[in-house]
Amino acid sequence: MGKAKHSLLLLAAFVLSIGLAFQALPVYAGESYGSHYAGGNEDFMAGALPPAGTNIYINYLVYEDIGSLKNNVGGTATYGVRPNGLSLNTGIQVLVNAARFVRVTKIKVLGGDLVLHVIVPFGEVHASNAVVLPANLGTAYAPGFPASAFSLGDIEWGAGIAWHHSPTLHSVFAVDVVAPTGGYQASPVSGTGSRAFVVNPADLGRNYWSIDPLYAFTYLGDKNSPLPGFEFSAKMMYWINTVNTATSYISGQEFSADYLVGYHINKELAFGANGFILYQTTKDKQFGQTAFDPLTGLQTGVLGREFSVGPAMTYEIPHGCLTFKFQHDVSVANRPQADKFWLKWIYAW
């Protein structure tokens, strides 16, 4: 009986130490492993908008299945530094629907059409992340996990200029702003002097503002071009983030791009390869210093990297089109590795 009690006490102490260690980190896997942009949102005709005077509704429905977190060098993340780090059981499912309204005005600016738009996202998140204990002792959840929530996301709006340079080449320049309107909860951990926080990992909101200057283009070859029917489209963005006032955390600046290479079989049907590229250009900071990795405790600045690719198909319907696409994260660092399934509906009038 004494040995049994002793074993139970050791197990309880070990599990408690894991939980306290998680709490001692500045921020747990929220800001350091995410950003305002899901990635891979745009695809066919990303830089080609309809003529002036057109209204557009775009509905993005995306299911994201996250099976692991990736560390600073792109390997599977562990709690603690390898080779002594403990494995993680990560399972996060995200279902988001974003409604976007676009107005291509008849106002001319620099030879193009003034464009206004707003995006309102909402969705549901189920998040689980647990440390695998040694000696077959099971798992221990980090503070805040598991968690589920249905919430409004951070609303994005902006203005830009759309050009039609030729029958085959089109582009858009815009500046977007993301406001912290979404659900967000962060609680300081007692005894840490408000320097460590437990956040709700199921909230869609990020509690800071972002500014996003962007440029998108589309080349679609016609019968007189060297590549008839072929399309090359991309949307390139540069994300500048402000401070999260709840945690004193500033997510680093990021360059990201959606891309598509496709072929239009006819006027109704097109196929292609699409994906997302992200390269974080500046380190995360917290309390005025380089941020700590939330899992290893190392002061790395948590620079994110991501490259995804997958098939895409679009089919023209009255007043718009339906697009189906899949994206798999091929290379990731300091971010979740995920598969994304998209259904996008565009309606113009």
MARLO-85676 format. One record per atom (N, C-alpha, C, O, CB): x, y, z. Coordinates in steps of 0.02 Angstrom, whole numbers, plus 50000, padded with zeros to 5 digits. Glycine has a CB too. Layout:
N
XYZ;...
// end
This chain:
349
500414994050000;500005000050000;500435006350000;500275011249967;499535000050061;500995005950038;501455011650041;501755013049973;501815018849954;502005010350091;501935007649935;502225008549869;501715011549821;501875015749779;502475001949842;501085009249828;500565011949784;500465019349796;500405023349749;499905008149795;500445021349860;500355028349876;500945032449850;500855037949823;500285029349952;501545029649858;502145033049835;502125034149758;502305039449734;502765029149854;501895028949722;501855029549649;501345034749628;501445038649582;501665022749618;500775034649664;500255039549648;500495046649662;500355051249623;499625038149688;500865047549717;501125054149733;501625056449680;501625062349661;501455054049801;502055051849656;502535053549604;502185055549539;502365060449507;503005047649591;501655051649521;501275053249461;500945060049467;500975064049421;500755047849448;500625061249524;500295067649535;500785073449532;500635078749503;499925067749602;501375072549562;501875077749562;502125079149491;502245084849473;502455075949607;502205073749451;502455074649383;501945078349340;502125082949304;502615067849352;501315076249345;500785079549306;500735086949327;500655091249284;500105076049316;500775088249393;500735095149417;501315099249391;501235105049372;500725095349493;501905096249389;502495099849364;502415101749291;502615107149270;503125095749374;502115097149251;501985098549180;501525104549174;501655109149136;501685092449144;500975104449212;500495109949209;500795116549230;500685121649197;499905108449252;501195116549284;501515122749307;502025125249257;502095131249246;501845121649375;502375120549226;502875122549176;502545125849116;502785130849091;503295116549154;501985122949094;501605126049040;501405133149059;501475137749019;500985121949022;501165134049120;500935140549142;501505145549147;501385151549139;500595139949209;502115143249158;502675147849167;502895150949101;503255155949102;503245144149199;502685148149045;502875150948981;502495157448968;501925158048990;502755145948925;502805162248932;502475168648921;501795168248889;501325171448912;502905173048879;501715164248835;501075163448801;501055156248776;501545153748751;500985168548742;500485152948783;500445146048759;500135145748690;499545147048682;500045141748808;500535143948641;500335141948573;499715145548547;499225142248529;500215134748571;499715151948545;499175155648512;499485160548465;499475159448404;498725159148564;499755165948491;500065171048450;500685168348414;500795169848355;500255177148492;501075164448449;501695162048420;501585157048363;502035156048322;502125158848473;501005153948361;500885148748311;500305150348264;500005145848235;500755142148345;500155156748256;499605158448212;499655165548187;500125169248204;498945157548249;499175167648145;499155174448118;498435175948098;497985171748104;499645175248058;498325182048072;497655184148054;497395180747990;496795180347980;497625191548046;497845178447948;497645175947882;497695168347880;498215165547897;498085179047826;497155165147861;497145157747859;497655155147809;498005150247823;496455155147841;497705158347751;498175156247700;497855151947647;497505147047663;498755152547731;497965153547584;497675149747529;496975151947511;496615148247476;497675142647546;496765157747534;496075160047523;495915161147449;495365159447426;495955166347562;496385164247412;496245166147343;496555161247294;497035157747310;496505173247330;496285161147233;496485156047184;496375158747113;496735163247091;496095149447195;495885155847077;495755157947008;495565165347005;495175167847045;495195153546978;495845168746956;495685175746942;495765180247003;495375184947014;494965176246916;496275178847043;496375182647105;496485190047093;496295194147135;496965179847143;496775191747036;496915198847022;496455201946970;496575207546948;497605199547000;495935198246950;495485200746897;494795202046926;494425197246941;495445195746838;494615208246934;493955210046960;493495211846903;493715213646849;494005215947010;492835211246915;492345212946862;492365220446846;492715224246880;491635211046884;491995222646796;492005229746776;491725234246830;491395232046877;491605230646712;491865240646822;491605245746867;490845245446872;490505244146822;491825252746845;490585246746932;489865246446944;489615239646965;489015238746972;489515248546882;490065234746977;489865227946994;489895226947070;490345229347104;490325222846960;489405223447096;489405221047165;489585213647166;489375209947121;488715222347200;489955211547216;490165204547220;490065202047291;490245205347340;490905203647198;489775196047297;489765192547361;490195186347354;490115182447307;489025190747382;490655185347401;491085179447402;490995175947469;491075178947522;491835181347390;490845169447466;490775165547527;491325160247530;491375155847487;490065162247529;491745160847582;492285156047593;492075151247648;491935153347704;492955159747611;492065144847633;491945139747683;492555135247685;492735132147634;491295135647668;492895134847743;493515131047748;493505126647810;493315128847864;494115135747748;493715120447800;493825115847856;494565114447861;494875112247813;493415109147847;494855115747919;495565114847930;495675109547983;495415109948039;495905121547951;496075104447965;496215098948011;496955099148029;497385097947987;496025092047979;497105100748092;497795101448116;497975095348156;497655093748206;497875107948159;498495091848134;498695085748167;499335086148207;499495081648246;498765080348119;499715091748197;500335092448234;500565099648233;500345103648191;500885087848205;501005101348279;501345107748280;502065106648259;502365101548275;501305111148350;502345111448222;503035110848199;503485115748236;503285121348252;503075112048123;504105113548249;504555117548290;504975122348247;504825123448188;505025113048329;505485125148277;505885130348246;506255128148183;506415132248140;506375133048295;506385121548178;506745118948119;506305114748075;506545111348029;507345114948141;505655114748087;505185111148045;505035104048067;504655100548033;505445111047977;505335101848122;505175095148148;504555095348191;504295100648207;505765092448187;504325089448211;503735089048254;503905092148322;504395090248354;503495081748263;503485096848343;503615100448406;503545095848466;503135091248466;503145106448412;503935097148517;503895093548580;503855098548637;504025104448628;504505088848590;503625096248694;503655100448753;504345099548785;504495094148811;503075098748805;504755104748781;505445104148802;505895103248743;505665101848687;505525098448851;506545104048754;507035103848701;507225096648685;507345092648730;507665107948720;507255095048619;507485088548598;508215087448620;508585092348623;507415087748522;508435081248634;508055074948626;507655073048688;507355067648691;508535069348610;507635077448738;507295075748800;506575078348802;506225077348852;507675078548859;506355081748749;505685084348750;505155078948748;505265073448722;505585089048691;504575080548775;504015075748777;503575076748716;503455082348694;503615076648842;503325071248689;502895071448630;502225074848646;502015075048704;502775064448603;501905077448594;501255080748601;500725076948561;500865074648505;501295088048578;500145076448589;499555074048552;499135080248533;498795083148575;499135068848595;499175082148470;498835088148447;498265086348400;498355082548353;499325092948412;497685089048413;497115088148369;496685094348370;496335095548420;496705081948389;496695098248317;496305104548314;495905104548249;496185103748195;496775110748318;495255105548255;494815105848197;494475112648195;494195114948245;494275100148199;494515115848138;494255122648130;493785122748070;493965120648015;494835127848121;493175125148081;492695126148026;492495133448026;492195135948074;492065121448035;492665136947973;492545144147969;492155145747905;492295143047852;493205148147970;491675150247912;491325153147854;491445160647855;491305163947905;490555151347856;491705163247801;491835170447797;491425173447740;491455171047683;492595171847786;491055178647756;490635182147706;490995188447685;491175192647726;489925183747735;491095189247620;491455195047593;491015198847545;490705195847500;492115192947559;490995205447553;490605209747509;491085214647475;491485218047508;490055213647549;491055214847408;491505219047369;491095223647324;490605221547293;491995214547326;491315229947321;491005234747276;491545237647231;492005241047254;490635240447315;491485236247165;491925239447116;491575245847093;491095245547055;492075234547054;491815251547116;491475257847104;491635260347033;492055257746998;491665263047156;491275265647015;491405268946951;491885274846959;491985278846913;490745271346920;492175275347019;492645280747032;493335278747006;493595273447022;492685282347109;493635283146965;494285281646935;494845284446979;494815290247000;494325284646864;495345280246992;495935282247031;496545279546996;496615273446988;495885279747105;497005283846975;497625281746943;497495277046884;497865272246873;498085278346994;496965278446848;496805274546789;496435268046802;496285264346756;497435272946753;496295266546866;495925260446883;495285261946918;495085267746926;496355256046927;494935256646940;494295257246974;494395256647050;494725252047073;493795251946949;494105261247087;494125260947160;493705255047185;493125254247165;493875267547192;493995251047229;493665245047255;493625245447331;494105247447365;494055238547234;493045243747359;492935243447431;492695236547450;492335233347412;492425248947454;492905234147509;492675227447529;492695226647604;493035230447640;493105222047495;492335221547629;492335219747699;492255212147704;491885209147665;491775223447739;492595209047753;492555201847765;492355200547837;492665203247883;493235198247749;491825196647847;491585195047914;491625187447924;491225183747896;490855197647925;492105185047964;492165177847975;491845175648041;491835179448090;492905175847975;491595169548042;491365166448104;491455158948097;491475156248042;490615168348120;491525155548153;491645148448148;491695144948215;491605147948268;492255147248108;491855138548211;491895134248270;492575130848272;492835128648220;491325128948271;492865130448332;493515127348342;493475122148397;493185123448450;494055132748359;493765116348385;493865111248436;494615110148442;494935108048394;493475104448419;494895111448500;495625111248509;495815106648566;495545107048621;495895118248521;496295102248551;496575097748601;497325097448593;497575096548537;496255090648595;497695098248647;498415097848646;498655095248713;498535098448765;498745104748628;498985089548713;499175086448776;499885083648772;500115081548718;498685080848795;500225083748829;500895080848834;500835073348846;500445071248888;501305084248890;501235069448810;501255062248821;501765060948877;502355062148869;501455058248756;501525058448933;501945057248991;502375051048981;502165046348947;501525056549056;502975050949010;503405045049003;503145039149043;502695039749084;504115046749025;503445033349030;503305027249068;502575025249063;502295022449111;503505028049140;502255026649005;501555024748994;501085027549047;500605024249067;501495017248993;501225033549069;500805036749121;500205040549092;499825043649129;501215041449163;500125040349027;499555043648996;499745050548970;500305051648949;498985044249045;499265055148971;499365061948945;499145067048997;498745065549041;498995062948880;499405073148989;499205078649032;499045084648989;499465086948949;499765080349084;498445087348996;498245093148956;498585099448983;498685100249043;497475093948958;498765103748937;499005110348955;498415114648978;497845113148962;499375113748896;498545119949017;498005124449038;497625127148978;497925129348929;498285130249080;496975126948981;496555129348927;496315123948880;495835125048842;496925134448888;496635118048881;496435112548837;496095107048878;496245106248937;497055109748800;495645103248846;495345104348780;494855110148782;494625112148835;494995098048755;494705112748723;494255118548720;493855118348655;494095115948604;494655125048725;493245120948659;492815121648600;492455128248605;492255130448659;492315115748595;492355131548548;491995137948548;491745139548478;492055137748428;492445143548573;491175142848476;490905145748415;490935153348424;490655155948472;490165143348399;491265156848379;491365163948390;491425167848325;491545164948271;491975165148434;491345174348331;491495178948277;492255179748271;492605179748322;491155185848289;492505180248210;493205181548200;493355188948195;492905193048203;493455177848138;493975190648180;494175197648172;493975200048102;494145196948052;494935198448184;493615205648100;493335208248038;493875212148000;494265215848029;492725212748052;493885211047934;494375214347890;494025218647839;493505216747811;494815209047855;494295224547827;494025228747774;494595232547740;495145232947767;493495233647803;494445235347681;494975238847647;494735242247584;494145241747565;495535234147631;495205245647551;495075249147489;495665248147442;496235247347464;494945256747501;495525248147377;496055246947329;495875249547260;495365252847250;496225239647326;496315248047213;496235250147144;496305243947100;496785240147107;496745255647124;495835242947054;495865237347007;496005239846937;495685244546913;495195233347009;496495236646904;496675238446836;496575232646788;496635226846808;497405240946833;496425234346725;496395229446671;496905231846619;496735235746575;495665228646641;497505229346625;498055231846584;497985229746511;498195233346465;498725229346611;497705223846500;497595221246432;497065215746438;496845214146493;498275218346401;496855212846382;496375207346387;496635201346427;496235197246449;496185205046317;497285200746436;497565194946470;497865196446539;497995191846577;498085191646427;497985202746554;498335204446617;497925209346658;497695214546633;499025207446602;497825207546722;497425211546768;497785211846836;498175207346852;496705208546776;497655217046875;497975217546940;497565221846988;497125225646967;498685220346934;497735221147052;497405224947106;497925226947157;498345222847177;496815220847139;497905233247179;498295235347238;497805237747290;497335241347275;498815240947220;497915235647353;497455237547406;497815237847473;498375235347480;496865232647410;497495241047520;497725241047590;497135238847633;496605241947632;498005248147613;497235233447670;496715230747714;496905231947787;497485232647805;496615223247701;496385232247828;496465232947901;496045227547934;495475226347915;496245240047926;496335224147984;495975219148023;495885221748094;496365223848126;496365212248023;495265221748117;495095224348184;494985218648233;494735213348213;494475228948180;495155219648296;495065214348347;494355213748372;494195215348429;495535215648406;493915211548327;493205210948344;493015203948368;492475202948395;492785212748284;493455199048358;493285192048372;493325190248445;493595194048486;493735187648333;493065184348460;493085181748528;493805180648550;494215177948512;492695175348534;493975182748611;494655182048637;494645182248713;494325186548742;495115187548609;494985177548744;495045177348817;495775175848835;496065171148809;494565172048848;496055179848880;496725178648906;496735180448980;496535185948999;497265182748867;496965175749021;496985176849093;497705176249118;498035171249103;496525171749129;497945181149156;498615180549184;498645174949235;498175173749272;498835187149215;499215171549237;499315166149285;499545169149351;500025172949353;499845161049258;499205167549405;499375170349470;500085168349489;500305162749476;498875168049523;500435173049521;501115171549543;501645172849491;502235171649503;501165164549564;501445175349431;501935176649378;502015184049364;502365186049317;501735173049314;501695188349406;501755195449395;501455197649329;501705202349297;502475197449397;500915194249307;500575195749244;501055195449184;500995199349137;500245202749247;501525190849187;501985189849131;501875183149097;502235181549049;502705190449155;501405179249120;501215172949088;500455172749085;500115175249130;501505166749126;500185169749032;499475169949019;499215163248995;499575159448963;499305175448969;498585161949010;498235156348982;497695159248936;497265162948958;497915151749038;497735157448872;497245159948823;496785154248804;496955148348810;497595162848761;496195156048780;495725151048756;495915149248684;495825153348639;494985153548760;496175143148671;496415141448604;495855140548553;495995139848494;496825135248608;495225140448576;494675139548530;494375146148505;493935146048463;494135135448563;494625151748531;494375158148507;494675159848439;495255158548427;494545163648558;494265162848395;494495164848329;494855171548331;495285172848288;493925165148281;494695175848378;494985182548382;495715182348406;495925177648439;494585186948428;496095187648388;496805187948408;496965194148448;497535194948472;497235187748346;496485198648458;496545204348503;497095209348484;497395212448527;496685201748572;497215210048420;497655215448398;497455217548327;497125213748291;498405213348401;497675223448308;497545226048241;498095223848193;498665222848214;497485233748241;497925223048129;498425221648078;498295226148017;497715227648001;498415214148058;498835228147985;498795231947922;499115227647868;499655224947878;499145238947927;498785227147810;499005222547758;499005225947690;498495225647655;498565216347757;499555229047668;499605231147598;499685224947554;500065220347571;500195236047588;499345224847497;499355218847455;499335220547381;499105225947361;498765214247473;499585215847342;499565216447269;499375209647240;499675204547258;500245218947240;498875209647196;498665203447164;498665204347088;498535209847063;497955201347188;498825198947052;498825199346979;498555192746951;498585187546983;499535200846952;498305193246890;498085187346852;498295188146779;498175193246748;497315186346857;498615182946753;498745182446682;498355176446656;498455170846680;499515181746667;497915177546608;497535172146577;497615172646501;497365177246469;496775172546598;497965167746474;498115168046403;497495166946360;497095162346373;498625162846386;497425171046309;496885170146260;497155166646198;497725164346198;496555176946241;496745166146146;496935162246087;497525165246050;497855161946010;496345161546040;497645171746063;498195175046028;498835175346069;499345178046045;497985182046009;498825172746129;499415173146172;499845166846165;499615161846137;499195174046245;500465167146190;500905161246185;500645155246225;500815149546209;501595163046209;500255156546277;499995151146321;499235151546325;498975153246378;500315151546392;498885149946272;498145150446274;497845145746325;498015139846328;497855148946205;497395148646367;497045144646417;497405143946483;497105141846532;496915137946390;498055145746485;498425145046547;498335151246591;498325156946566;499175143846533;498275150046657;498195155546704;498745155346756;498935150046781;497505155246738;499005161346773;499475162246828;499195167846872;499145173546849;500205163946802;499025166246934;498745171146979;499095170847047;499315165547069;497995170146988;499155176647079;499445176947145;499185183047182;499025188147153;500225177047141;499145182347248;498985187947292;499545188347343;499625183847384;498275186947326;499925193847342;500505194647386;500345199847440;500095205247425;501125196747346;500495198147502;500305202247559;500905203447606;501355199347609;499735199047598;500885209047641;501385210247694;501015212447757;500695217747758;501915215647671;501055208347809;500655209347869;501065212947923;501605210847942;500405202547896;500785218547946;501085222448000;500605222248059;500045224648054;501235229947977;500835219448115;500405218248172;500555222948230;501125224748243;500475211048195;500025224948265;500105229148324;500125224748387;500095218648383;499525234348329;500195227948445;500275224348507;499605221548532;499085224948527;500585228848561;499615215548558;499045212748594;499065215748664;499505214048704;499075204848595;498595220148679;498615223748742;498495219348803;498655221248859;498105229348741;498205213448792;498085208848848;498705205148869;498775203348928;497545203848829;499175204048822;499765199948837;500425203548823;500955200648833;499735193648797;500395209748799;500995213648781;501415210048728;502025210648727;501425214948843;501085206348684;501415202348632;501325205648565;500775207848548;501145195048631;501875206048526;501835208648458;502045203048411;502635201048410;502295214948449;501585200548371;501755195448321;502165198648266;502035204348245;501105192248292;502675195048242;503135197748193;502795199148126;502265196448111;503705193148182;503115203348086;502855204948019;502955198947973;503425195047981;503205211247990;502495198247925;502495192347882;502395194247809;501985198547793;501955187447905;502765191047765;502605191047694;502245184547679;502475179147699;503255191847650;501685185047643;501325178947625;501035179747555;500945185347530;500765177447677;500875174047525;500595174247457;500165168147445;500345162547461;501165174547405;499585169347415;499175164047385;499385163547312;499545168547280;498405165447392;499395157447285;499605156747215;499175151447180;498895147047212;500355154947210;499135152047114;498795146947074;499105146747004;499235151946973;498035148447070;499215140646980;499405139446911;498865134746882;498775129146907;500135136246904;498505137046831;497935133146808;497855133046733;498215136546696;497305135646839;497375129046712;497215128646640;496455128646632;496105124746664;497525122346608;496205133146588;495495133646574;495325129346514;495515130746457;495295141146561;494955123946528;494775119246474;494285122546426;494325121646365;494455112846504;493815126346454;493345130246414;493125136146458;493445137546508;492725125846391;492595139546438;492375145446476;492065143746544;492015148046588;491875149346436;491865137446552;491535135446615;491985131946665;491885132546725;490955131046599;492485128246641;492855123646684;493605124946681;493895125746628;492705116446665;493925125046741;494645125846745;494915121746803;494585120746853;494835133346754;495525119246794;495875115446847;496555118846860;496805122646819;495975108046826;496845117246918;497495120046932;497795117546996;497495113447031;497455127446934;498385120147012;498725118947075;498755125447113;498925130647085;499445115947064;498575125147177;498545131347217;498875130147285;499005124447304;497815133647226;499005135547320;499305134747386;499465141347418;499195146647400;499925130647382;499915141047468;500055146747511;500795146647530;501085141447543;499605146747573;501085152647533;501775153447555;501795158747610;501485164047603;502245155447495;502145157347664;502225162247718;502955162347740;503265157147750;501755160647777;503215168447749;503895169447774;503875175147823;503765180947803;504405170747715;503995173747887;503985178947938;504645182647937;505175179647942;503845175948008;504615189247930;505215193247918;505505196347982;506105197847984;505065198847870;505105197148034;505365199748098;505135195248154;504615191948149;505125207148109;505515195248208;505375190748265;504785193348306;504655199348310;505995190048309;504435188648337;503935190348387;504275193648446;504845192048463;503525184148409;503915198148479;504185201448539;503655201448594;503055201648581;504415208648524;503885201248656;503445201848713;503815205448769;504385203848785;503195194848737;503475210348798;503775214548850;504425217848826;504895218648864;503905210448913;504435219548760;505005223148733;505605218948716;506125221648697;505195228248779;505555212448722;506125208148706;505915202448660;505315201148652;506445205248770;506405199148629;506265193548585;505845188248621;506005186348677;506905190548558;505315185948589;504845181348621;505145174348630;505585172248592;504205180948581;504905170948681;505105164048694;504655159248657;504055160448649;505075162648770;504945153748634;504545148348605;504095145648659;504335143848713;505005142648575;503435145248646;502965143248699;503035135948720;502765134048772;502275144448676;503375131848681;503435124748698;504125122948726;504175118848772;503295120548637;504645125948698;505325124148722;505585128948775;506035127248813;505805124048664;505305135048777;505555140048824;506175143548798;506465147648834;505705136948889;506405142048737;506985145348708;506785152048678;506245152848651;507315140848654;507235156948683;507085163748659;507265164248585;507785166948567;507485169048700;506815161648543;506955161148471;506625166648429;506835167948373;506725154448445;506095169848456;505705174548416;505175171248374;504775174648342;506155178448372;505175164548373;504645160448344;504475162648272;503905164348257;504015160848386;504985162448229;504895164448159;504505159148120;504735153448116;505575165848126;503935160948093;503505156148058;503695155347985;503905160147952;502795158248063;503615149247960;503715147647889;503155142847869;502935138747909;504425144547875;502935143347806;502425138647783;502415138347707;502475143447673;501725140647810;502335132247681;502225131347610;501715125747601;501815120247627;502895129747572;501175127147564;500655122147552;500505121747478;500635126447440;500015123747592;500225116147458;500045115147387;499485110047383;499405105847427;500655112747346;499085110447330;498545105647320;498155107247256;498285112247224;498075105747380;497685102947238;497295103947177;496715108847187;496475109847243;497025097247153;496505111847132;495935116447133;495535115647069;495815114147016;496175123847142;494885116847075;494445116547017;493915121947024;493665123047079;494115109547011;493755125246970;493215130246971;492735128946914;492935126846859;493505137346967;492095130246927;491575129046877;491115135146876;490865137346927;491165122546893;491015137846817;490605143846810;489865142146814;489625137446783;490755147346743;489515146146854;488785145646861;488485152446847;488855157346841;488585143046933;487825153046840;487525159546827;487735164846878;487665163746938;486775159046826;487995170346855;488205176146895;488835174746937;489005178846980;487645178246941;489185169246926;489765168046967;490085161246954;490075158746899;489585168647038;490375158447008;490705152047001;490745148547069;490675151647122;491405152846972;490865142047067;491015137947126;491725135347119;491915132847066;490495132047133;492105135747173;492795133347173;492895128347230;492715129747287;493295139247180;493175122647213;493345117547261;494105116747262;494415116547209;492995110647245;494405116447321;495135115847324;495355112547389;494995112447439;495475122647316;495965109847386;496275106547443;496995108947447;497325109847397;496235098747437;497225109847509;497925112047519;498225108047576;497935107247629;497955119647535;498825105447564;499195101747614;499845105447631;500215107447586;499355094447590;499975106347695;500595109547716;501175104847706;501235099647738;500545111747791;501615106747659;502185102547642;502785104147687;503135099547709;502385103547569;502895110547701;503455112647742;503215118047791;502915123047770;504035115347698;503335117047855;503075121647907;503605122347962;503945117547979;502405119047936;503655128347990;504065129548049;503695134348095;503435139448073;504775132248030;503685132748159;503365136948210;502635138548195;502395144048209;503755143348218;502295133748166;501585134448150;501265127548151;501615122448150;501485137948082;500595127248152;500265120748145;500355117948075;500375121748026;499525121248161;500405111348068;500375108148003;499675105747992;499385102248034;500895102247998;499385107547935;498665106447926;498505104447854;498905105247808;498275112747944;497905101647847;497575100747783;496965105247781;496595105647830;497385093147771;496855108547725;496285113147718;495855110947659;496115109447605;496525120447709;495205111047670;494705109347619;494265115547610;493965117947658;494285103047639;494215118047548;493865124247535;493285123147486;493315119147440;494345129447507;492755126947499;492205127947451;492075135447448;491895138547498;491545123847473;492175138347389;492095145547381;491555147047328;491565144147274;492765148947361;491095151347346;490565153347300;490615160847287;490665164847333;489865151647330;490615162647223;490635169647202;489995171247164;489805167747117;491265171147159;489665176747184;489055178947151;489135186447135;489265190447180;488415177647195;489065188347073;489145195247052;488505197847019;488155194246984;489735196047005;488375204247032;487785207247000;487905214846989;487465218246963;487155206047043;
// end
